[in-house]
Amino acid sequence: MIKFETDVLIVGAGGAGMYAAIEAAKSGASVILADRSLIGRGGATVMAMMTVAAAIGAQTPDHWERHLADTLTAGHGLCNESLSAILCEDAPARILEMDAWKVGWAREDGHIEQAHAPGHDRPRCVYVDFLNTGPAVSKTLRRHVQNASTIRRIGDLCIVDIAVEDGVACGATAIHMETGEPVILAAKAVVIATGGLTRLYRRNSASLNMAGDGYALALRAGAPLIDMEFVQFFPIGHLAPRLVGLDPIMWDPFRYKLGGILLNGQMREFEQRYAAEDGRHEGGRNDGTYVLTRDLATYAIMKEVEAGRGSPAGGAYLSFKHVPEAELRRAFGPVIDTLAKNGIDLTQRPIEVAPIAHYHMGGVKVDTQFESAVPNLFACGEAVGGANGANRLSGNAITEALVFGARAGRSAAATAAKASHRWRPSASAATLDLLRRRTPSVTANPAALIGELQGVMMDKVGPFRTQTQLDEALADIDRIERAIGTDPMASGAPFDAVLVDWLDLRNMVLVARSVTLAARARLESRGSHQREDFPGLDPRWQFNQTVELRDGRLALAADARLERSSHAAQPLADIPA
Ligand SMILES: Cc1cc2nc3c(=O)[nH]c(=O)nc-3n(C[C@H](O)[C@H](O)[C@H](O)COP(=O)(O)OP(=O)(O)OC[C@H]3O[C@@H](n4cnc5c(N)ncnc54)[C@H](O)[C@@H]3O)c2cc1C
């Protein structure tokens, strides 16, 4: 059995995990930075191509409190205001630190350029031209991680469970992806930095390792999650033709810079019609730069498809044919060449787009030290819930990864400095037992079941929900859970995909059930949670819901911290996990 010992164990090496490692090491802690993928190359951070919000005031005078006001407005009354304030107040320091580390923020007349993204009251989003923000951020952090001698990087290590002794986190139990061998990691403090859950959905912008592992790890360790019902869908995710090498949500910056006209399958514009029906929106502009809010654009595209007016691949067309080639190249330079390699010429034909699961507002419930309800267990980045409430503002997610990562790394190091190692064999015994067991005969295909679960989540727990669909989804999740059984399936081969799929599905079922239960309980429409049977925001629902695992059952509750009303429209029930 391989065993490691460290002060701080960080699970996940995206933007949040790497920043946490750098800060924990700076505070004097020994650090293990573990990732199921390559260090700094898995997850969302390296895939992101666009904007990072921070009130640095380089483009236009700004103050972090203006950024906070916009964040709270977007969150529709459900933000944990202390976390939102940390996000906005620390953002300029992290962005300027990254600038000093030569990340390469785009500049104009000598100052850092800031783009005006929807929902912000002024230009506030820094970026690295051309659509290179995530790779540049990851590369910069990887360099700093590599230069810190007290950070030990371990890739291909999938954390299966957090080890808990006497109710306190004391490390983790993992498998080495190549050999399938179990690995023990003893740590004085553990940080979950595993990113989001969007791989739960059939159409998603995620990589294979973003299926909500961190939420399942936290639940099984005894830590509650918050706001699980709030999954953000991005309306114009790339749908067709095939596109390799670019972020599927890249069409947003194209629209910011150049306009871009949404057309249905009959080549007719439709945004204005939905804007007029909705009444909340000011109506469209005819210069091609009209942008509906994300929720309304998602609704409009889905309703056009439902009415039989979708594009051939089942979405809408997005056309840039009105933009001259020279202008396209001036705005997006080498990206135009990558599009050409994919056979896409925007001057000749529109591409097809459709809503895509993109980000999760919910996550591990933490305090302002980023510690969960389980002592010595911290979380940061997209794995944390609360800062963005019911909807996230563009550009806040990478900021959240950097800011919360730095904070959590410091807090974990401070805790480790006062703690001693608590890991005992009993802390990993149940997980080791699970990893040793095997289903005697392979009765199901975990990869196929993952596909089935993704379909259920997309069709029944997607951007628009109803009681009937959510009830059906819970029944489907029960069925899928029964099909995977309680003992792992495995092929025994190196990089055992069957075993990894089984472990992933074990987490995905738990997390999918958390999202669905929270969505079924919330009898209103707010931010990214839209109930077709309960349209409109209901002030009685201005409280957050938490989910936790008690004696093997998921329990849903109204979060005490933010509850502003004694009314709960539906009894909050204990449901089997
Ligand atoms: C395509 C795309 C584009 C985006 N564009 C933007 C944008 O322009 N602006 C913006 O603000 N936000 C954007 N976002 C969102 C933003 O990128 C993410 O919210 C943010 O990067 C999350 O950072 P993170 O460090 O929390 O998680 P991630 O970067 O996702 O990293 C999580 C890491 O945890 C690892 N991991 C997961 N489970 C385990 C396990 N069990 N054991 C070990 N390791 C594990 C993964 O391999 C991964 O490396 C985008 C997201 C996507 C997917």
The ligand as an ORCA input file, in Angstrom:
! r2SCAN-3c Opt
* xyz 0 1
  C     -15.406     25.624    -21.441
  C     -15.499     26.546    -20.256
  C     -15.312     27.910    -20.412
  C     -15.388     28.767    -19.316
  N     -15.166     30.109    -19.481
  C     -15.159     30.929    -18.409
  C     -14.836     32.322    -18.526
  O     -14.547     32.805    -19.587
  N     -14.846     33.080    -17.400
  C     -15.145     32.568    -16.169
  O     -15.138     33.302    -15.183
  N     -15.443     31.259    -16.038
  C     -15.452     30.434    -17.108
  N     -15.750     29.109    -16.948
  C     -15.935     28.581    -15.590
  C     -14.573     28.499    -14.895
  O     -13.601     28.138    -15.845
  C     -14.605     27.488    -13.748
  O     -15.657     27.756    -12.871
  C     -13.301     27.546    -12.954
  O     -12.177     27.492    -13.806
  C     -13.255     26.397    -11.953
  O     -11.971     26.308    -11.412
  P     -11.683     25.213    -10.307
  O     -10.229     25.253    -10.022
  O     -12.647     25.355     -9.206
  O     -12.030     23.810    -11.016
  P     -11.397     23.130    -12.325
  O     -10.552     24.056    -13.101
  O     -12.520     22.452    -13.007
  O     -10.408     22.040    -11.712
  C     -10.875     20.940    -10.978
  C      -9.789     19.873    -10.969
  O     -10.172     18.852    -10.041
  C      -9.776     17.594    -10.563
  N     -10.578     16.556     -9.932
  C     -11.919     16.385    -10.004
  N     -12.282     15.312     -9.266
  C     -11.154     14.788     -8.721
  C     -10.887     13.666     -7.888
  N     -11.852     12.846     -7.458
  N      -9.597     13.416     -7.533
  C      -8.586     14.206     -7.963
  N      -8.797     15.296     -8.771
  C     -10.056     15.567     -9.135
  C     -10.026     17.729    -12.067
  O      -9.263     16.797    -12.804
  C      -9.609     19.187    -12.324
  O      -8.248     19.272    -12.718
  C     -15.674     28.234    -18.040
  C     -15.870     26.858    -17.882
  C     -15.790     26.013    -18.981
  C     -16.007     24.536    -18.777
*
